[in-house]
Amino acid sequence: MKQYLKHHEWQIIEEGLNPHYNKISESVFSLGNGRMGQRATFEEDYSGETHQGSYVAGVYYPDKTRVGWWKNGYPEYFAKVLNAPSWIEIRIKIGDQVLDLAKCNVESFTRVLDMKQGLLHRVFTATLPDGKKVRVDSKRFCSMADGEIGAIRYEITAQNFDAPISITLPVDADVVNKDSNYDEKFWEEVHKEAEVGQALVTAQTKKTLFHVCTGIQYVLEQNGKRIEAKATVNLREKYADNVVTTELKQGSPLVIYKYAAILSSENHPKDKLVAHAKAKLKEAVAAGFDQLFANHTRVWAHKWEECDITIEGDVAAQQGIRFNIFQLTQTYTGEDERLNIGPKGFTGEKYGGSTYWDTEAYCLPFFLSTAEPKVARNLLVYRYKHLGKAIENAKKLGFKDGAAFYPFVTMNGEECHNEWEITFEEIHRTSAMAYAMRDYIDYTGDKDYLAEYGLEVLIGIARFWNQRVNWSDEKSKFVILGVTGPNEYENNVNNNWYTNYLGAWTLRFATQAVEFVKTAHPKRYAEIVAKTNFNDKPEMDRWKHIVENMYYPYDPKRKVILQQDGFLDKEIIRVKDLKAEDRPLNQKWSWDRILRSCFIKQADVLQGIYLFEDDFDTETIRRNFDFYEPMTVHESSLSPCVHVILASKIGYKEQAYEFYLRTARLDLDDYNNDTEEGCHITSMAGTWMSLVKGFGGMRVRNGQLHFNPFIPDQWKSYSFRLEFRDRVIKVKVGSGGKVETKLEHGDPLEVIMNGSPIQLS
């Protein structure tokens, strides 16, 4: 765990340049706007440890799968999130000296992420090897008001000299992914051009043939006045720039404004990309940095009004929750139903693919509660539009008759993950789509979604489970063999409880959905029956038979659910008895040793209890928590939040608080020693759930909001805001557990607070 960032309610602050932490900071200080994003690399040269990363939503490369090629049904490719053409560089040369912070004496350095305004602000003073001292003040944002615009204000001041300065302002598509094999590059040049004041490069991805046009324009000011400086243009493969030369006078700041337009063929005709980029740049320059920033901050003000959480008395906790909300909000805006929430967002390239089951299990509740209903609905429509691919995925594995198997990782609905034990054994993820539907319907009351989109998906998923189970004569029950549960430190097990429980629940939910649509929307039901060849009575009779006869592993001695068959054959050891040098296991132990151990990567049985909490009494939850949590190493970012919620439920308040800090500050403090590869975006929604569902005790039961809040001893108060069925509700919990609940918008509403009804108006 690293604690080098200063605590602040609205800002992430780094004081002093620590080269060993620089790539961590590049992830943490990243910017995005739903369409594109940028790691927090420096504008000027830096020869130290760094990874320049620019990303454009929806653009990927289908890299050839390197393992498992001989296994029938194995994915043909692994989808890489692509490092896209770069636009941020402002390379400075003073006399014959390049400004490179790795080779300068950096006397002061501050990097600030202003989360309230979505601004990256950096100020430093550095002395070059020849003794020239400069001060730089740079500001950068990716516009939330226009997802195709980025802007930089870069001010450089000579402290002790007058000298010529050369400024290189490029667009560079000659980039490489961090995980490229043999430094393979994935972009080909389509077009480049440059004239004084402007440069553009259009690049095309290999195989997928996405086009991205990246263009820049710039303006120079000195003493508050625009100046025209001598410029030359340079073109080379996948690269275009302007090199501007002028005089840098001691004490007279030179300000460089660099504007960028990043357009993709996902949103523009390929033959119009250059023209549209030029038009966009013209508008940006005409508006100017200040106006663009004002438009941008207005959007952020509205976003924060919707989703902010306040915590009094604990700055570290406050900073953590806002950082998580900030990254989630700038990753996904819900405006384009073709897009989803990548596990690294715009902060890195690890975990190729844009969509995991994290979206449905973790992210959906955040967007349900903090944005208008269409945002969450678009996440469900995204999966509906991939139903055909899910059926193809199942068919490749031998399933038939319209069975749908949703991918573990995808860009376009195809499975593109390359670890067999996860790709084909972690089958529980296909039912995350079903659970998300139930979550959405419970929260919004939009049951008609089942008729419009949901039932088709549910029939496909139910058919998958129908074919995936088999009857065991030994047990006289249906069993599910050869799976991996949420705990990925177990592979190819039989009867993972979470998988069996979720599969049976899906069949029950699908049956209920059929009955609803058949009664409430008979015309639409007839269309679905014809489209899917659904034979309702025999198929549903089979589903019911499976539900009533599903096998669930259980230990009657301890009265706990068993994670899977044979779990008690393992040597039961607690995490606290491990040596410090053994952690994290995934970096210190062999895979063989991990698989034979009892240690749990993330919530598994407890994940199921969290999802279906109302199926279990409090004592059952406590017994299972007490059994499994001591064996859980929490080496998945998705784990701590589930434990916060359950610990809160059973009254383990101190433990809940400890887990909350772990999930809230996972990336800020680099708990798992992997933040340099990108932030854990999807798990950040779990941080929101930790506070609202954990400490706030928020649940939706039968269309009604329930709260059972408590406040950690370390806090004076906390508050959160929910959008619920055309209402806006504000809940504030103070010291001593005093609760204020306010209806800020909408018709009167009854909520249940600590078991008692309260009328809000």
Secondary structure, DSSP 8 states (H G I E B T S, - for coil): ----SB--SSEEEEES--GGGHHHHHHHT-EE-SSEEE----SSB--SS----EEETT-EEEEE--S-TTSTT--SEEEEE----B----EEEETTEE-BTTSSEEEEEEEEEETTTTEEEEEEEEE-TTS-EEEEEEEEEE-SSSTTEEEEEEEEEESS--EEEEEEEEEE-----TT-GGG---EEEEEEEEETTEEEEEEEETTT--EEEEEEEEEEEETTEEE--EEEEEEETTEEEEEEEEEE-BT--EEEEEEEEEEETTTS-GGGHHHHHHHHHHHHHHHHHHHHHHHHHHHHHHHHHHH--EEES-HHHHHHHHHHHHHHHHH--SS-TT----TTTTS---S-SSB-THIIIIIHHHHHHHS-HHHHHHHHHHHHTTHHHHHHHHHHTT--TT-----SSBSSSS-----HHHHTT-TTHHHHHHHHHHHHHHHH--TTHIIIIIHHHHHHHHHHHHHH-EEETTTTEEE--SB--S-TTS-SBS--HHHHHHHHHHHHHHHHHHHHHHHH-HHHHHHHHHHHT--HHHHHHHHHHHHHTB---EETTTTEE-SSTTGGGS----GGGS-GGG-SHHHHS-HHHHHHS--BSS-SHHHHHHHTGGGS-HHHHHHHHHHHGGGB---STTHHHHHHHHHHHTT-HHHHHHHHHHHHTTTTTTTTS-GGG---HHHHHHHHHIIIIIIS--EEETTEEEE-----TT-SEEEEEEEETTEEEEEEEEGGG-EEEEEEESS-EEEEETTEEEEE-
